């Protein structure tokens, strides 16, 4: 997959349009991963809190922030439940990359983001497109037949229905973390294996409605094509979208 891990130019333009300069504002990055977005926001002058479930990721990012001379607060926790962080403590929140597929309750996650923001606060989200996530032979699977169908032919094979939200179980390479194949959770050979993870596949309407129900006004939605069209055309994936972005504003007026 080719997710957008950074704040895009259009995302930065929306920040400027709706929030003005980031200097002096509080920003929070939810599911910060490689922390590129956190570093960018700190470089823009924001007071940044970086949140991720992975303690190791945060440790690496903290060392990098120290080298760069950036003041960032790193917080380990579940982004759907952050009780120690204050209500309305942030002017801006973002979740860029692939985050929601690891979340079992999308509505709770977006409600928590809403709680953290001041009225009028901005929430920028990028995710892998759920249509692309439906197929078993997408690029993020490894192995010689990763780009082909399950029966060994040269056609893409849908692993599950678009409206089957999961959880979907798959094996992964313990050394690289790369996914290898989907598995049936009832299969005794794989059910208790140490290298089995699961994810969820939310639909576009799920993303939009969860955001609306959390009290956000959706300002912009943008779907993106794959950046590697030639390889996708060769493997008959040229028609599938790559990702999408939502830019949303918490309803209400901010005094900050």
C-alpha positions as CSV (number, residue, x, y, z in Angstrom):
1,X,0.0,0.0,0.0
2,X,1.0,3.6,-0.6
3,X,-0.7,5.5,2.3
4,X,0.0,9.2,2.9
5,X,2.0,9.4,6.1
6,X,2.6,13.1,5.9
7,X,0.4,16.2,5.8
8,X,-0.3,16.9,2.1
9,X,-0.1,20.4,0.6
10,X,-3.9,20.5,0.5
11,X,-4.1,19.4,4.1
12,X,-1.8,22.2,5.1
13,X,-3.8,24.7,3.1
14,X,-7.0,23.7,4.9
15,X,-5.2,24.1,8.3
16,X,-4.2,27.6,7.3
17,X,-7.7,28.4,5.9
18,X,-9.6,27.3,9.0
19,X,-7.1,27.6,11.9
20,X,-4.6,30.2,10.7
21,X,-0.9,29.9,11.7
22,X,-0.2,26.8,13.8
23,X,2.2,28.6,16.1
24,X,1.0,28.6,19.6
25,X,-1.8,26.1,18.9
26,X,-2.1,22.6,20.5
27,X,-2.1,19.7,18.0
28,X,-2.5,16.0,18.5
29,X,-1.4,13.2,16.2
30,X,-3.5,10.0,16.7
31,X,-1.8,6.8,15.6
32,X,1.4,8.7,15.0
33,X,3.4,5.7,13.6
34,X,6.6,7.1,12.1
35,X,5.8,10.5,13.5
36,X,6.4,12.4,10.3
37,X,3.2,14.4,10.8
38,X,4.2,15.1,14.4
39,X,7.6,16.5,13.3
40,X,5.9,18.6,10.6
41,X,3.4,20.1,13.0
42,X,6.2,20.9,15.5
43,X,8.2,22.5,12.8
44,X,5.1,24.7,12.0
45,X,5.2,26.0,15.6
46,X,2.5,23.9,17.2
47,X,2.7,22.3,20.6
48,X,2.4,18.7,19.6
49,X,1.2,15.5,21.4
50,X,2.0,12.3,19.6
51,X,-0.1,9.2,20.5
52,X,0.5,5.6,19.5
53,X,-0.1,2.1,20.8
54,X,3.5,1.1,20.1
55,X,5.9,2.1,22.9
56,X,8.8,1.2,20.6
57,X,7.7,3.5,17.9
58,X,7.4,6.4,20.4
59,X,10.8,5.7,21.8
60,X,12.4,5.9,18.3
61,X,10.5,9.1,17.6
62,X,11.5,10.7,20.9
63,X,15.1,10.1,20.0
64,X,14.6,11.6,16.6
65,X,12.8,14.6,18.0
66,X,15.7,15.2,20.4
67,X,18.1,15.1,17.5
68,X,16.0,17.6,15.6
69,X,15.5,19.9,18.6
70,X,11.7,19.5,18.6
71,X,9.6,19.7,21.7
72,X,7.0,16.9,21.3
73,X,5.0,15.1,24.1
74,X,4.8,11.4,23.4
75,X,1.9,9.5,24.9
76,X,1.4,5.7,24.7
77,X,-2.2,4.6,24.6
78,X,-5.3,3.4,22.7
79,X,-6.4,6.3,20.5
80,X,-10.0,5.3,21.1
81,X,-9.7,5.7,24.8
82,X,-7.4,8.5,26.1
83,X,-8.9,9.4,29.5
84,X,-5.8,11.2,30.8
85,X,-5.9,13.7,27.9
86,X,-8.1,16.8,28.5
87,X,-11.5,17.6,26.9
88,X,-11.1,20.3,24.4
89,X,-7.3,20.4,24.8
90,X,-6.4,20.7,21.2
91,X,-7.1,22.9,18.2
92,X,-6.0,20.4,15.6
93,X,-6.0,16.6,15.3
94,X,-4.8,14.4,12.5
95,X,-4.6,10.7,11.8
96,X,-2.5,10.1,8.6
97,X,-1.5,6.8,7.1
98,X,-3.4,3.6,7.9
99,X,-5.0,3.7,11.3
100,X,-8.7,2.8,11.3
101,X,-8.2,-0.8,10.1
102,X,-6.8,-1.6,13.5
103,X,-9.8,0.0,15.3
104,X,-12.7,-2.2,16.4
105,X,-15.1,0.6,17.0
106,X,-14.8,3.5,14.5
107,X,-17.5,5.5,16.1
108,X,-15.8,5.4,19.5
109,X,-12.5,6.5,17.9
110,X,-14.0,9.5,16.2
111,X,-16.0,10.4,19.2
112,X,-12.8,10.4,21.3
113,X,-11.1,12.7,18.7
114,X,-14.1,15.0,18.9
115,X,-13.8,15.1,22.7
116,X,-10.2,16.1,22.5
117,X,-10.8,19.0,20.2
118,X,-12.1,22.5,20.9
119,X,-15.3,23.6,19.1
120,X,-14.1,24.7,15.7
121,X,-11.1,22.4,15.8
122,X,-9.9,20.7,12.7
123,X,-9.5,16.9,12.2
124,X,-7.6,15.6,9.1
125,X,-7.7,11.9,8.3
126,X,-6.1,9.8,5.6
127,X,-6.7,6.1,5.2
128,X,-6.2,3.3,2.7
129,X,-9.3,3.1,0.4
130,X,-11.7,0.3,1.6
131,X,-12.3,-0.8,-2.0
132,X,-8.7,-1.6,-2.4
133,X,-8.6,-3.3,1.0
134,X,-11.2,-5.8,-0.2
135,X,-8.7,-7.7,-2.5
136,X,-6.5,-10.5,-1.3
137,X,-3.8,-9.8,-3.9
138,X,-2.9,-6.2,-3.1
139,X,0.7,-5.2,-2.9
140,X,1.2,-5.3,0.9
141,X,1.0,-9.2,0.8
142,X,4.4,-10.8,0.3
143,X,5.4,-13.9,-1.7
144,X,5.8,-14.8,-5.3
145,X,2.0,-14.9,-5.9
146,X,1.1,-11.8,-3.9
147,X,-0.2,-9.9,-6.9
148,X,-2.3,-12.7,-8.3
149,X,-5.6,-14.5,-7.4
150,X,-5.9,-17.2,-4.8
151,X,-6.4,-19.9,-7.4
152,X,-3.1,-19.1,-9.1
153,X,-4.5,-17.3,-12.2
154,X,-3.6,-13.8,-13.2
155,X,-6.8,-12.2,-12.1
156,X,-7.3,-10.3,-8.8
157,X,-9.3,-12.2,-6.3
158,X,-11.6,-10.6,-3.7
159,X,-11.0,-12.0,-0.3
160,X,-14.1,-10.8,1.3
161,X,-17.3,-8.8,0.5
162,X,-17.0,-5.0,0.6
163,X,-19.6,-4.9,3.4
164,X,-17.9,-7.6,5.5
165,X,-16.2,-5.4,8.1
166,X,-14.4,-8.3,9.8
167,X,-12.4,-8.8,11.8
168,X,-10.3,-10.4,9.1
169,X,-7.4,-12.6,10.2
170,X,-4.1,-12.9,8.4
171,X,-0.6,-14.3,9.0
172,X,2.5,-12.1,8.9
173,X,6.2,-12.4,8.7
174,X,7.6,-12.0,12.3
175,X,10.9,-10.6,10.9
176,X,9.5,-7.9,8.6
177,X,5.9,-7.5,9.9
178,X,4.6,-7.9,6.3
179,X,1.3,-9.7,5.7
180,X,1.5,-13.0,3.9
181,X,-2.1,-14.4,3.6
182,X,-5.6,-14.3,4.9
183,X,-6.6,-17.2,7.1
184,X,-9.9,-18.5,8.5
185,X,-10.2,-17.9,12.3
186,X,-11.8,-21.3,12.7
187,X,-8.8,-23.1,11.3
188,X,-7.0,-24.8,14.2
189,X,-3.7,-24.7,12.5
190,X,-3.7,-20.9,12.4
191,X,-6.1,-19.9,15.1
192,X,-3.6,-19.9,17.9
193,X,-0.5,-19.1,15.9
194,X,1.7,-16.3,17.2
195,X,2.0,-14.6,13.8
196,X,-1.7,-14.0,13.3
197,X,-3.2,-10.5,13.4
198,X,-6.6,-9.1,12.5
199,X,-8.0,-5.9,11.1
200,X,-11.3,-4.3,10.2
201,X,-12.6,-3.0,6.9
202,X,-14.8,0.0,7.2
203,X,-16.8,1.3,4.3
204,X,-16.7,4.8,3.0
205,X,-20.1,5.4,4.4
206,X,-18.9,4.1,7.8
207,X,-16.1,6.7,7.8
208,X,-18.4,9.6,6.8
209,X,-21.3,8.7,9.2
210,X,-19.0,8.0,12.1
211,X,-17.5,11.4,11.6
212,X,-20.9,13.1,11.3
213,X,-22.2,11.3,14.4
214,X,-19.2,12.4,16.4
215,X,-20.2,16.0,15.8
216,X,-18.0,17.0,12.8
217,X,-18.8,19.0,9.7
218,X,-17.1,17.4,6.7
219,X,-15.3,20.1,4.8
220,X,-13.6,18.0,2.1
221,X,-13.4,14.4,1.0
222,X,-10.8,13.4,-1.6
223,X,-10.1,10.0,-3.1
224,X,-6.6,9.3,-4.5
225,X,-5.4,6.9,-7.3
226,X,-2.4,4.7,-6.9
227,X,1.0,6.3,-7.4
228,X,2.3,3.2,-9.3
229,X,-0.2,3.0,-12.1
230,X,2.0,1.1,-14.5
231,X,2.5,-1.9,-12.1
232,X,-1.2,-1.9,-11.2
233,X,-2.2,-1.9,-14.9
234,X,0.1,-4.9,-15.5
235,X,-1.7,-6.7,-12.7
236,X,-5.2,-5.5,-13.6
237,X,-5.6,-3.2,-10.5
238,X,-5.6,0.0,-12.5
239,X,-9.3,0.7,-11.7
240,X,-8.9,0.6,-8.0
241,X,-8.4,3.7,-5.8
242,X,-5.5,4.0,-3.4
243,X,-6.6,6.1,-0.5
244,X,-8.9,8.9,0.6
245,X,-8.7,11.9,2.8
246,X,-11.3,13.7,5.0
247,X,-10.9,17.2,6.4
248,X,-13.5,17.8,9.1
249,X,-14.3,20.6,11.6
250,X,-15.8,20.1,15.0
251,X,-19.1,21.9,15.2
252,X,-19.3,25.0,17.3
253,X,-17.3,28.2,17.6
254,X,-13.9,28.4,19.1
255,X,-12.8,31.2,21.3
256,X,-9.1,30.1,21.1
